[in-house]
Structure formats: structure tokens, C-alpha cells
Amino acid sequence: MDLFTYQNEEQMPRAKLLADRMRPQTIEEYIGQSDIVGPGKLLRRAIEADQITSILLYGPPGCGKTTLAHIISKRTQGDFVKLNAVDASVKDVREVIDQARMTKNMYGRKTILFLDEVHRFNSSRQDALLPAVEQGIIIFIGATTENPFHYVNGALLSRSTLFQLHALTRDDALTAMRRALGDRDRGLGFMDLRVEEEALQHIASMAGGDIRRALNALELAAVTTPSQPDGSVRITLAVAEESIRKPTIRADESTQYDVLSAFHKSVRGSSDAALFWFLYAVEKLGMDPMTFVRRLIVACSEDIGLANPQAMVQAVTAMDAYHKIGWPEAKYNIAQAILFAVESPKSNAAAISIGNVMQTIEQIGSAEVPHHLRDTHYSGAMRLGHVGYKYPHDYPGHYVKQAYLPERIAKKTFYHATNQGMEDKIRQNQERRK
């Protein structure tokens, strides 16, 4: 069992949390995101040259968005102002803009406004930023964990360069923790710590790519574990398991939309990954099973249709089972319906027929019902010319040719059956009726 040993008798109080103390101060110290801040990359060159333009940083919690802004604040020769959209008002933003305008006019110095959690700003608040960004009064840096295409005004988004940061890895968390263990000034290097490799590996795994969470767990383990007789502190796997129990799971709105999309596309693609996404969303993200059952019912018509009509029966029955017996018992019923849909032959002919009908409606404007199809259940109908309807059941095969559409589109066909599953029989019937 490998041990990392750091010895120093000096015991120094630390006011800030370890994650704050260990926040990188330079781009060289920054961990991860090499695709956007690696040597020679555009954003890194802009930071090093102090030539940052308005940008949006989008990524999951703990991936380094705020840290990157902090590094920019240390590097720039201009003024750097940080606001958090949770508690900042339009008045706060306007005060920053007014000060930035004065600073630029009097001293020729730029102002960078960092707005953390920009998705918390509603549309009108974001609009307050636009003129200042357009006129170059402020350089805007926004950070968000939510999909900016859903939560950031299009005008503001178009005036900013979007950089997507990805969740950090277990190795990134290990790098950060080892750095903290060896740093006497900002980290835990002032303590006599003996940390088992298994303990570090466990914390890194449970942190789920969130370096802040990994460092906080390491610090918790270090400061709450009793010292050995020789004054050292031993952090074992058991101690690490007490310090961080469950992995971090993102469950914001954007993630839920993405998971639901992956579920539907897996059903359409005949992949049992649909079952994985369903159970992951419900068991790990805490999403409502009904969200997926409703989407499944739609998929059974949109992507399966008459190729296997029983798919929708299975899905609706699963919904009924969920309402009657609840979760987790209905897990089996819903899983059965999902797998039935996955393994069903696929056809989007029903969905296409809807599009064909709607397109025709737009083209013709209004439609007049043919006389022979009009209601005849009243006296005087015949005098109005409501005659000529042929009753299909009176003919061989219970079918007879007659017009069912307005005269100008009488020969139009909207639904074209495929050769998939049961729909192939429908296709053959359509061919015989021509």
C-alpha cells in the first residue's frame, strides 16, 4: 500500500477553505481544459497577451470557469469587476458600466466585467449589458452551468466567443490533491500527512470531476482525523470514505433535456441504451419516470407507428401500471415497454403523413367538403345535392373507389406505408387499391 508522506512540524491556521487557497493564480497552474487553454491555444494566447474579448464560459460545476476568470483578473492591466447574477441587480450592472465609461474616457483603461452564473439573469437584465458590450465600454465574461443557447440572449451570445469547458477527470482531481499535499504555503504541506493512495483514488472518483469537492473532502479528512502518537495524521481509505460518500451527479435542466433526448434517440435507433438512460435519469438524477413514459408513448407513434401498433399499447399500459402501483415496482413494466419499443421495427411514415397533410393545408388555404361526403341526416339534404356516397361495406373486399378529398387535391396521398413489420401488409393493401 503506497503512502504519500508530507512532514513539517509547523502548524498554521488557514482561514480560507483549501479549494480557495489552492485556486491557480497563473495559466501555468491551471488544471485541465487543454483543448482551449493549452499552449498555443486561442484563449491562452489572449490571456497571456491581455487581449481578452467578450467571452462565455460554459461547463459543469467545478470545471474551472471561475478559476479561469480569476487568472484573467490577475493577468490584465485593466480593471476587473466580479458580480454574481444570483444577487446582482440591473442597478449594479449599470454602476459598473458608468464607472467603466469614466475610466475609459479619463485614463484609457479597459474594464472587464465577470458575471458568474449569468443564466440567473433574465432577458431584460442581460439586455442592460448589450450597449456597453457593443460600444466596447466593458469586456464581458460570463460563466454558466446551463446551456447558453437556452439561457443567454441571442444578441449577447452573438457578441461573445463561446468556450465550452468539460467536466474534469479523476486524474485532474488527483493532480490537484497531490499539489495541495505538497504546498506548504497554500495547501496542506505544513501538516505531517500520510495519505494512502487508495484514499486519494476514492476521493477523486467520488468527486465526479469537481476539483473543489475533492479538495474540500481531502481537507475535511485531514483536519478531522486524530493524530498518531508521533503527531502524524494518517488518511486511510476508510477515512476517505467518511469524508466523501456519494459521487456528484449533475441534474440541471440542460442535462435533463440532453438525457431525455438520448433516451428518445436510442429508442429510434433500436438500442437498449434507452433503458440505460431511463434508469440513469430516474435513479441517479432523480427525474420523474413519467417524463420518459410520455416521451416513449410519443416515440411509439413517431418512430414505430403502424410497423408495430402494439408498441404504443405496451407504452400506455406501462403508464397505467406506474399510476396504479408506483415506483419502484413499475420499473419492470416500464422497462418491458421500453425494450418492446427498442426491438420493434421502425417507421416514421405516420409522422411524415402529418407533415404532408399540414403542408397541403397551408397550400390550399380552405377546403370544401365534397357533396357526396356531406351530412344527410336531415330533411332537405338531397335537395342540396348531398348524394352519391358509396357505402364501402356493400362492395367486394369492403372497398370502393371514390373521392374523399376536395376536388383540387382529390388524387393526393399523404400516408405511404413502408415495408417495415406490419406496415408491409398495409403497403401491399395500398398497392392493390390503386
PyMOL commands that set and color helices and strands:
alter all, ss='L'
color gray80, all
select helices_A, chain A and resi 18-21+34-37+42-48+65-75+90-107+118-120+123-127+130-134+148-151+154-158+170-182+197-206+211-224+237-243+253-268+273-284+289-307+310-325+331-343+349-364+371-373+392-394+396-398+407-409+423-433
alter helices_A, ss='H'
color red, helices_A
select strands_A, chain A and resi 3-6+55-58+79-84+111-116+139-144+161-164+193-196+233-235
alter strands_A, ss='S'
color yellow, strands_A
deselect
rebuild
show_as cartoon
